[in-house]
């Protein structure tokens, strides 16, 4: 941990080397929230979000804050190691990346036919879930846009890894918006951090949120299966390890400091002792497989990625797609982007130094493997 800020009602435990003004203001707002418990934690990838900073962790006792989960409920990363070696995939990589990009809808695209899944037969009681469920069936197994990606990487042994970063699509967005507006009615003075008490409505949101978390997980499962099938066309049947799957926008019931709490992680990953986590960098930098150390000061949480160092608007001013593609090619990384303007927003230069972000949380996680990207598909 880098420092403890003690100027507010609750202390703020920070793992960040520097905290932008907007993110620090949001962390201070959390620390003064009437329902906040014990302390606020902000990780080394922290940056300004909506209401709560990305890379923040909030604990409450009997309340839940929709904006402390965020609109992309259950967004996360799924990754697995394969037995395929880099030397066997290198010359096929361009074709494989093209196949993957064609096989998985991205951006605003979705499946023309509804997708089947067991979870659709057991939705929670929620007006917004009921209203959006049919649309969600067309979104299952789709990437979306923004910072979501499909990636092929290699590890220190030159073994190939596959990774998917995606969330709950419009399904989660609509759910988050619906319940935040309900919370605003109850607590209008806290416009960005309105909460629901864990009575009927709070429980309804909690169940709807968990349904979206499971939808997001199954979304990643579907896409990783598609990538594995694409590779089988080139390599036949091959072995792969059980995937690591972590989500970073959610709230869960956990025990910390002798209390049963609701732990909100927005752009943060649960890193209990010995848990394996995957922390992606950018399309041009390494990602990391790490093992949690169970640090209670971070509510057993780690960063979820590198963290932005500039806004998407600023990134569009500073970078262009041709420049990004050229720099990636120089690093021997192929890119496929269906929406080049969005890809520019995710330029490696728009993010913090992932190696520093990882080093700053050495009391939270220990690195198991460093993964270097060789091919990426962005929405």
N, C-alpha and C positions, 0 to 999 in steps of 0.2 A: 504494500500500500504506500502511496506517495505522501498523502497528507490527510488530516482531519480538519474540516471547516466547522468552527464552533460558534458562528455568529448568529445562528437561527435557533428556533425552538428545539429542533433535533439536530444532532451532528450529521455532517455529510462526510462519509468515508470515500475518498477518491483514489483511484488507481491511475488517473490521467496525469500526464506530464504537464499539459496545458489544457485549460477549459475555456472554450469560446464564451463570450459574454452571454449569448442567448441560452446556451446550455446551462451555464451557471445560474442564471436567473430562474430557469425552470427547476433546477435542483433545489434552489432556495425556496421556491414556492412549494415544492413537495415537503421540504423540511418543516414548513409552517402549516401544513395541512392538518386540520383538527384530528383526522382519523389515522394519520401516519404513526407508526410504532417504532420505537427504539432508535433507528437511524436510517438514513438514506445511503445507498451505495451507488456509485457511478464508476463504470469500468474504463479501461484505458482507450477504448474506441469511442468514447462519449461524444455526441454532437447534438445540436438542437433538433428537437422533434416537434410534435404538436401536443402541447400540454405538458408532457413528460419527455425528458431528453432520451434519445436513443442511447442505449448502453446504461440505462438506469434500472434500479431495483427498489421497489416500494413494498413495505410490509404494513398490513392492516389487520385488525382483529375481527371485526364483524361487518366489514364493508368491502365493496369492490368498485374500482375506478375503471370505467370502460376505456378511457384514453390512456391509462397506464398499461393497457394491453395493446392498444392500437387498432388500426383498421384492417391490417393484413393478419388477421388472427391465425395463429399456428404456423406462420411463415417459418421455414427452417431449411436444413440441409440434410440430404441423404447421400451417403458415399459408401463405396465398397472397393476392396482390393480384388484384382483378378490375377490369374496365372499368366496372362498375356504379357510378353516382354516388349519393351519399347522397340527393339530392333525388328520385331515382326510386324509392328503396326505402322512404323514410320513412313514407309512408302505408300501405304493405303490410307493415310490419315485424311487427306483432302476428300476422298470419296466417302469415307465414313462420316465425316462432319456434315457433308452435304446430305447423306442419307438420314442422319439424325434430325437435321433441320427440317427436312421434308416430312418426317414421320410424326413430329410433335407440334401441334398448333401453338403459336406464340403471339405475343401482342394481344390484340383484342379478338383474335381468332378463337374458335371453339369447335367442338365436334358437331357435325350436322345431325348425328343420331344420338339419343340419350345413352349414357354409359350405365351399366348395371353395377351395383355394389351392395353388399349386405347392409351397410349403414343407412342406406336410403329407406330401408324397411322399418327402421326403428328411430325416427326423428324425435327429438324432445318436444314437449308442448310449448310452442312459441309462435306467435303470429307471423313474425318475419321469416322464420325457418319454413313454415308452411307455405308462405307466399313465394319464397325464392327457391324452393326445393327442386322444382321441375327445371328451372334454368341451371341449377347447380349440376344436374345430371349431364348437361352438355359441356360443363367446364372441367369435369374430372379427367385428369390426364392431359392438362394443358399448362403451358409454361407461364403465360402472362408477359408483362413487360417490366420496365424499370430496371432494378438491379438483379432480376432473376436470370438464371443461366443454367446451361447444361455444359459439363466440362469433362475433358479427358486429361488426366494428369499422370505423371510418373513419379515413383518414389526413389529412395536412395539405392534400391536394388534394381532399378529400371523396370519394376513391375508397374503395370497400368492400373490406375484407379479411375473410377467413374463417379461423378458428383452431380447432384441436382439441387438447385436452390429455387424454391417456389413456396407459395402459400395457399390461402383459401380463396384466392381470386375474388370476383365480385360478390360471391356468397358471404365471405367474411366481412367485406366492406359494408354491405347492406345491414348485416347483423350488428356490427359495431355502431353504425350511425343510428339505427333504430333505438338501441338501448342508451346511447349517450344522450339522445334527446329526451328520453324518459328520465334520466338522471338530472338533466337540466331543470326539469319541472320541479324536482324535489330540492335542488340546491343551486338556484340560479346565480348566487353570488360567486360560485366557483365555476366560472364559465368553461374553462379548459380541463378542470379536474373534478367535475361533478361526480358524485358517487351514488351507488345504490346500497342500502342496507340489506343484509342477508336475510330478508324476509321473503315473501313470495316473489317479488320482482327481481331482487338480487339473485335468488336461487334460479329463477327462470333464465336470467342472463348467463349465469355460471354454467348451466346445463347447455345453453345454446352455444356459448363460447367453446366448451369442450367438444361439442359436435363439430364445430368448425375446425378445431385443432385436429380431430380425427380425419375430417375431410381433407385437410391440407396434407396430413401424413400419407393418406391413401393416394392423393394426387401425385406425390413424389414417388410412391411405390410404383404406380402405373408408368410414369415416365422412365424410371430406371429400368423397368422390365422391357420397355420398348428399346432402350439403348442396348441392353444385353442381347435382345433378339437381333438387332441390327448387326452387332458384332459376330453373332453366330453364323451369319451369312458369309462371313469371311474366314472365320476360324473354326467353324463347327462347334460342337459342345466343348465347353471349357469350365474349369472350376473357378469359383469366386467365393470370397469370404462373406459371412453374414454382414449385411450393411450396418453402418452407424447412422442413426437418424436422430437429429436434435431439432427442437423448435425453439424460437426465441421471442415470440410475441404471445404471451399467455399469462394466466394466473393459476396458481395451484395451492392447495391446502397442505401446509407443511408445519413441522415443529421446529422452532428456533428459539433460543434463549428461554426455554422452559414454557413456551406459549404455543398454542395452536394458532397459526397465522395464515392469512392469504398473501402469498408472495407474488407480486406482479413483476414480471420480467419483460421489459420492452427493449428489444435489441440486446438481450442477454441470455445466456445458456446455463441451464442447471449443470453444475460441476461437482456433484457429490464425490466423496472419496472413492477413487478407482473407477468412476464413470469415464467412459471414452467419449470425447467430444470432437467435433470437426469444426475448425474455425477457418473460413475461407478468406483469402486475400482479395486481390483484384484479378481481372482478366490477364494482367501482365506480371503478377507476383505470386509467390508461393502461398499455399494453404497449409494448415497444420492439423495433424491428428494429435490430440493431447489427452492426458489423464487428469481427472479432477483431484484436487487435494482436500476438498471438503472444508474450505475456509469459511467459518461462520461470519467473519466480518463482511464478506460479500454475499451473505445469505447463500453460501455454497453456489456461487454463480461466476461465470467468466464472460469475457467479451464475446460477441457473436461474429465479429469480422474485423476489418481494418478501421472502419469508421470514416465518414466523410470529413475532409478538411476544407471543402468549399461546397457551395450550393450547386444544384443542378443548373440554375441560370448562369452562374459564374463559369461553370464547366463548359457550357455551350459557347461562351465568349472566348474562352482560352484555348479550346481544342477543336480539331476537326477530324472527321472519320479517316480521311486519307492518311493523316499524320499518325493516328492511332494504329491503323492497319500496318503501316510501314514500320513503326517501332516494335509492334508485336512480331512481325516477320523477322526483324533483326534478332529477336530473341527466340526465333524458331517456334512461334505460336501462331496457329491458324485461327481466324475468326470468321464466323458467319453471323450476320446481323440482319434481321428482317426490317428493322427500323433504325436506320443509321443515326438519326438525331438522338434517339434514346441511348444508343451505344456511346455516343459522345459524352453524355451525362455521366457515364460510368467509366470514363477514362481513368487509367491507373493513377494519373497525376491529380485526380480529384479526391484521392483518398490518402489517409495517413500511411506512414511506413509500417507495414504489417509486422516486420521483425521487431520494431521498437514496441509496438502494441503488445506483442507476445512477451517480450522481455519484462515489460512493466508489471505483468501479472504472474511472475514466477512463484509467488506465494499462493496462487490460486490454482494453477495448472502446471504440469510438467510435459514437455513436448515428447511425443513418441515417434513421430515421423513428419518429415517435411516433404510436401508434394509440390512439384513444379508443373504448371499448366503447359500443355502442348496443343490443345485445341479447345475452342469455346464457341458455344452457340448462345447468343443473347436475343431477347425478345424485340 
